[in-house]
Amino acid sequence: MARVAFQKTHFLLKRWAVPEIFGKGPIAAAIKDQSRFAKKLVKTPLPALNPLFAFAFRTKYEKSPNLRTTRTVLELYDGGAIGIDKMELPDSDQSGDSDKPIILMFPGGNENTHSIKVQTLCSSYLKAGYGDIYMCNYRGRCNTPFRTPQFTLPYGKFNEVGAAVKYFSEKFEDRPILLAGDCFGGYCIVDYFTGGNVRPNVIGGVVHSVLWNAESANKTLLVDPNYSLYVKPWAKYTKNLLVSGKKGNEEFAQQVYKKIGRERFAILSNLSMEQPYDVYQLYKIGLSSLADGAFGDEADYMAKTSPHKKIEHLSVARPLVVINADDDPTAPIDLDDIALIEKDPNLCFWLFACGGHCSYVKHLFPVHNFIDEVMVECTDILVNKFG
């Protein structure tokens, strides 16, 4: 696998690194010219160089702003529903700048309105003057009723981004909308932008920690020492959630069992999670069980769940900023991916030396991240140029 420039750097020296930015279109040019983070040396605290520790710092010890929320249940065409929460600062009546676009947030697969990563990012947007921030909770998540035997998926008709965009476009009379998200939510946004039916008032998107190339990820996991430290515990957690419902979100698991049936997940109990290939099987079998339509084969799975497979044959309809970290054990990047990214003028791709998966820790005691600032800055640049 051909590596990006600083990927051969000793991991201790990666503590101090300027991000690499790829792209040859107008959004990439604007980011390179205007972003202060594009030229800034990022220093990572020594303990956060381990992606497992970095993730733990963020999810366990970063302080939540405890935003106020107002819930809307959006009914879907097949009888399902997603829960959309308007996010507001707890001690402010400020409505924000109505000239700025609506921000629709799509989080990681295990995240919801109350997750620390969602709370801090929404708070950063609100403090930057974006007054209308809406967080989309997937089917069955965060007290959203799980009414149909179907989970939200990052591809096809069960990707809920289009439904949310349609709802807000009609409610606010085609006011500009920007999409933001991470991990699973990032996949959903990429799928929406390559799906050929993007509403004209959607001006673009900013996402981070996206598994860009599932094929590269499977190959990298075979030799990555972070597998045992980071991916394997996460994989076992996800397997136990699906098989037993006893670890993680029990309420969600029980809703799934009631609609789908526990027996459809029984095959997962045979996976030991001791080998990286088991992670692929977990994704493939798990998503197939949660979906009405299973994957045809491994190639079909890769095509549907890897953004690089989508942009290989389809163009990205709006300016999209993707931010990843080189040490993210679940989302490796190689030069083949970069070459593909640079062919599309609507893509700008950031690569930080350190950041782990959705972590990007910049300070300990107290814990603070830097990804929220980068997301807001990229949003400002995108809005000023294309909004």
N, C-alpha and C positions, 0 to 999 in steps of 0.2 A: 504494500500500500504506500503510495507516494504521500509524504507528509508535508504539511505547511511549515513555513520557515522556522518559527520558534518551537516546533514540536520536537526538535532534537536537542533542545536546551535542557540542561540539568534541572530537575524539578525545584531545587532550592533557588536557583537563579530566576525561575519563573515568577518568584514573588514580586519582582519589579519588571514590568513589561508594558509597552504601549500596545493597544489592540490592533490587530490587522483588519482592514476593511476592504471588502471585495465588491466589485460591481462597476459597470461601465456606462450606466444610464444616468439620467438627470437626478434621480433620488440619491444615488451613490455619490455623485459629484457634489450635491448640496450638503450631504452629511460630511464628506471629507473637508469641505471648505468651511463649514459653519460650526461643527461640533467641537466643543472644548474637550470632550472625553476622547475624541479621535486622536488627539495629540497629547493626552495626559498619561503620565506614568502611573500605573495602578499598582499599589502595594497591597499584598495579601498577607494577613496575619499568619504566622508560621503554622499554628494548629489547623487552620482552614485550608492548608495545602492538601490535606486528605479530604476527598469529596464526601466521605461518610461523616466526618466530623463537621465539615462545613454545613451539610444539610441539617445535622442535629442542632448546630448553633442557631440556625435560622428558625427552624420549626419549633424548637423547645424554649429558646431563650430570648428571641427578639420580642420586644414589647409590642402588643397590639394597640392600635389607636381606638379600638372599640367604636366603630362608626355606627351611626343610626341607620336603620334600614326600613324600607317600606316595600312590601311584597305585592307583586302582580303574578298571578298564575296564567301562563299563556297556554291555551288549549291548542293541541296539534291536530293535524288532519286525520290521524289514525286513532284518535281517542286518547293519546298520551298527553303529557303536560310537562312544561319546564317552569321552574320558579325564577322569576326575574326580580332582583332587589335593587331599588334605588339606594345608592350609598351617599351618606351625608356626614359631615364632620359633627361630632357630638356636642360641641359647644359653640356652634355658629349658625346664624340664620342666613348667611350669605348664600345667594342662589347661583353665584358664578356668572361668567360672561356668556350671555345668550348668543353672542356672535361666534362662539367656539363650537366645534362639532360635539355631538353626542358621542360618548365613549361606551361601546358595548364590550364587556369583559367576558372572556371565555377561559376558565382556569384549567389546571391540570386535572386528570381523571379522578384523583382522590380528594380534590379540593372543593371547597364551597365558600359561601359568603363569609363564614367565620374563620376561615383559615388565615394564618398570619401573613402569608405571601399575598393573598387577595387584599387583606385589610391595609397593609402598608402601601401597596401599589395604588389602590383606590384613594388613599389618603394623600399620596403624593400628587396625583392628578387633581384632586380637589384643591389642594393648597396652591397649585399652579394656575388656578382659575377656571378649570373645567368643571362646570357646575352640574352637568347631567351625566353621571356615571352610573351605569346599570350592569349588575353582575348576573350572569346567566347560570343558574344551577341546573345541571343535567337531570334527566328523568330519574326520579326516585331519590335525588340527593337533597339534603338540607330541608327536610320536611316537605319536599315536593312529592305528590302522590305518584306511585308507580302503577299506572293503570293498565298498561299493556305489556305483553311479554317481549318487550323490545327496549334495548339500552341505546343511548345516544352513541353514535359512531362517527369517526373522523372521515367518512366518505359516504357518498350516495345519498339516498333519500332520508336517511336517519341522522344526517348532519343537521343540527338545529340552528346553525348560523343563519341560513336563509329565512327561516320562519321568524327569528327574532328581528332581523333587518326589515322584513316586510311589515311586521307589527309596528315598529318605531317609525318607519318611513310614512306609514299611513297616519299614525297618531300625531306626528309632528310635521306633517305636510312636506315631506321630502327635505327636511333639514339635514345638513351634512352629517354623516356618521363615520366614525373611525373605529376599527376593530382592534382590540388588544387582547393578548393572552399568552399562555406559556404551555409547554409540554403538550398534552393531549389537546388543549384548546388551540394551540398553535397549529396542530395538524388540521383541525376543523377549519381554521381560517384559510390555510393554504388550499385546502380542498374547495372551499367556497370561491376563492379567487381564480381557480383553474376550472371551475365548473361551467363557465359559459353563460351564467345567468345573474350577473352582478348588477344590482340596481345603480342607476347613474349618480345617486346622492352619496354613495359610499366612496370616500376619497382615498382610502388606503388602510394599511394595517401595520402594527408593530408587535412582534412576538419574540419570545426567547425560549431557549432550552428545548428546541424542537429536534426530535429524532429524524434527521434528514434522510438517512440512508440505512434502512433496516438490514440490507445485505452487508454493508460495512460493519454495522454494529455486531452482527453475529460472528463475523470473522475476528473482529477486535476482541470480543469477549473471550475468545479461546486463548489469548495470550496476555490479557490485561490483568495485572495483579489486583486491580480494584474490584474484580469480580467477587472475590471472596469477602472483601471488606465492605462492599457497598451493594452490588447488584444482587448477590445471593440472599442476604437478609431481606431485601425488598421483595424479591421473587417469592420467598417463602411466606412472607406476610400476605402477598396478594393471593397466593395459592390457598392459604388457610382461610382467607376471607371468603373465597368462592366456594371452597369445599365444605367448610364447617360453619362459617358465619360467626365464629367465636372470637376472632381477632379482627379488630378494625370496627367498621360501622355495622353493628349487628342489626340495627333497624333496617338499613338498606338491604343487607343480605337476606333477611327474612321476607322482605317485600319481593325480592327476586325469586326466592324459592317458591313463594305462593303463586306467582304468575308463571314461572318457567318450569319449576320442578327441580328438586335437589339432584335427582338422578342424572341430569344432563351434565353435571359437574363432576360426577364420580370418577371419570377417567383421569381427571387432574390429580387425584390422590396417588396415582402410580408414578408421578414425577418426583424425583428425589430433590431436584434443584441443586444437585451437586455438580452438574455440568452445564456450561453456558448454553448448550443446545436446548436444555430444558426450558430456558427463558423464552426461546422462540416458540416452543410447543405450548407454553403457558399462554402467550399472546394469541397464537393461532387457535387453539382449542377453546380458550376462554372467550375470545371475541366471537367465535363461531357459535358458542353456546348461548351467548347473550343476544345474538342477532337472529332474525328470522331466516336470513340466507347465509349459509356457511360459505367459507372460501373453497374454491374449486381445487386448488393445489398450492404448493409453496409459491410458485410464480404469481398466482392470483393474489395471494396474501401480501407479497412484497409490493405488487403494483398498487394495491388499494391503500396500504398503510405507510408507504414511503413517499414523502413529498418529491424527492428527486425523480421518481418514476412519473409523477404527474407533469413536472415542468420539462421532462425530457421530450414530451410529445405535445404539451399544451403551453400556451403563454399565460403569464400572470396578468390578470386584468387590471390591477391597480398597483400603485407603488407600495411595496412591501419591504419592511425592514425586519431582518431576522438576526437575532443576537444569540450566539452560542459560546460555550467555553471549551477550550481544547481538552481540559481534564474531565469533562463530563463523561462518565463511564457508560452512560446509556445512549450517547449521541455523538459518536466519533465523526470526524470530518477528514476527508482526504482531497488531494488536488483534483481528482476527477470530478468531485462534487463542485469544487470552486470553478472549474472550467465551464461546467454546465450553468452554474449560477450567473457567471459573467456574460452569458449569451442573451440573457433576458434583461432588457433595459429597465424593467420595473422592479428588479431585485437589488437590494443592498444587504450584504452579509457581513456582520461583525464576528470576529473571533477573538475572545479574550484568552490569555494564557491560563488563567485560573478562574474558577467560578463554580466548579462542580456542577451538579444538576439543580438548577433553579435556586442556587444559593448566593454566590457573588458577595461573599462576606468581605467587608472593608475594615471593620473595627470590632473588637471584643470588649466586653465589660464596660459599658453595655454593648450588645450586639447591634450592628447596623449593616445594611447592605448597600451596594452601589447600583444594582440593576434598575431599581425604581427611578433613580435620577437619569440614567441613560435612556430608559423607556420614555420618560416625559420629554427629555431633550429631543429625541428623535421624532416624537409626536409633534412638538412645536415646529421643527424644521419642515416636516412633511406638510403640516397644516398651512404654514406660511407660503410654501411653494405651490401646493396643489389645491388648497382649500378655498 
